Amino acid sequence: MSAQSSILLNKIISNVVKAGASRLHLEVGGKPIVRVDQKLLELTENEVIFSEFLNDVVAIILSQEERAELEEKKAIITTYTFEGGIRFKVHVFYQKNTLSMIFTYIPSTISDPLSIGLSQQFIDLVNSKNGLLVIGGYHGSGRTSTVLSLLNYVNSTQSKYILTIEDPIEYILTSNKSIIEQREIGRDARHFLDALKFCQESDVDIVFLSSLNDYQVLKAVIELIGSGRLVIVIVEASSVANAIANLVELVPEAETDRMRHTLADSLLGVVVQQLVPRRGGGEITASEILISNSASMALIKEGRYSQILSVIQTSREEGMQSLDQSLLEYIKTGEIDYEEALKVAVDKIDFQATAQKFRSAK
């Protein structure tokens, strides 16, 4: 490991923070690339990256066990904390037979759930004794930040035992009114299923899973809910309907109907979100929110997921909102530009017509 490489890495990280970037890309033959407000920019003041430097970075940020895993699997995801408490999630992988890395910045502060666009009715669901909360979106949509805002809300207002099961651990949480323990897959537990089975016999009140994409894990989650626990999970999804459909698709066909009924009875709410450029810089969270009611439960049991959007659109007084409604609110308050909102709007024709009323009224 070169001392010069350590100095260079810290210099790059310092420039990433100064730029307000959310991600850093390092690959052989190019200068560091950062993502700022959803745009990729080159850090021109830095040198071109060579393979020797990336080999040194691996030695700096990965443990001996992690380096062995990288050599075996050719990819690994971990976290690393630099001087000053600057923390990143790091993807290390091979492409074209050379090392590449993506560093994702983990903010040091956790947002209040109201400030990221969640309704108070949805936030109040964390007071439930048991049930399922689903946080969806795609990679980089701020899903983990949303979950941590909810857990931090519980931590500051209630006396609970909270257990997170993560791969890897991103935010480091500190117990306040609640007890918070964090288990990392690969270090503290072999896999999600083992960690969930442990929960059945423990004193835990709330469990957070950073991923749910396996039938056996879904079964264990349902069993945990049945034993009186609140479970929060992250899933890949483009919409609330898609999030629910994706969970059901994990189930063997012979058990699909039973799981739809079980899921409908267990589900408390779903948030699916994405980040949109904020006017003046930065990003803001636009969210589709479902809070389970008799109408949505019936649709889930019947497998009519596409009709859930209609329930959401007509239930704003219950704390629900469609993605387009979320975007329209941000246009009204001037926090995002119409053009940026239109890019991600679902029903673009109706959205244009409604948004035009707001723009004309100004």
Steps between C-alpha positions, in 0.01 A plus 500: 500500500641841398485799734472714189186308396346562844567874465355501147187311607434743783549791259243351260253440783546860618421624147192276486365655822582855382312436175192382691508177302288195577734253325858456390610273213859379475623296204834441335597746227266783594477780751263469796136554401240631747121518483363838603125567473465195272775621262838331452795739524875443474724613786744672265738603781576136580739267319412214267437176692747213459452135596771521766302771679179294502691200632622720785146628564381139533770441760390815686123448514456121496580257779696184427173301494339749264800488265468121488128535417580751226746259339247217518184684391661785301274750676425617853296770673626645826516827694796712602539801728766758419649764728242737642229234500446524122330169415443327166341182371755352261443269203826335392487289183685393190421616148715426195722306741588815697377638832229765515332665797188697577484695826153610618500777760311426821385827663597542863158636598164321484206702369168544676243280319265795440781692329540230234135506399347223711148568628441503875253215455771284345753596768246401766502145363829440684294513821329175394571192709540280194471509123704563186632831367653494151740767376558475126685666216812430305866521597592856588144611577566562870311195629744430782491866607120479521510186715760651729290814540210282620720299735656816639149638558416189705835522678429856612135450600450142622659233715545209257757236415594558136713254302633575152623226266703662224732415213704709565431732796490854363396738779631444851210548742529591867245387758292780651161416654512169315763227486645469151718211389633454147605170342691483174464205264831322460642640823233458767273248327544261207189619316163668550318175575729412790467850644120487476480162672703649786241780527221251571657415837620851588334797671494709183210738422601640158712331233644666190622297200708683240386255231216255436528298180464139612191288573639339814590842639149627419350201685720574802391866491132399500563263792677777691206735443265226620696482826432869567788688337513800267718431196634762257648380170663656195405374153578588139188653346377769260162550671292385796316249280832373365642462853208282609504298177874438537451358850224267381717386207752358748242237595455163322192505280316244713520733802438832324134536599568427867795742508291779343251466785774479763683799355182707481424428867859575610572811292486836677632724226732544203717791389669497160725795430748660268728800517433806282735797448410781737482853363822675595697178551478172686224240481157454652298183565178447304291215642196285427339405831248226578348452843315171517120522514211268417503598131872435448483176700222370275698586185812325630305187590352493149835572331372823343812699583467750214180638657678593824603833344132603486469434874808713564381789281164522678626458858713805567313571822632165628860607439543340158636661186594400147841586359339759272324662797833516682664666200215750461539608863868570440414705189248702704761576766764577239738230623535326163475616140209388286731353236676278754170386649356414159791264430392266783123562504290186448196639313675768298192631318295552817809627680564764234140621517497522881846654526406764243226626736761560772736670258226721356386606848844641588 
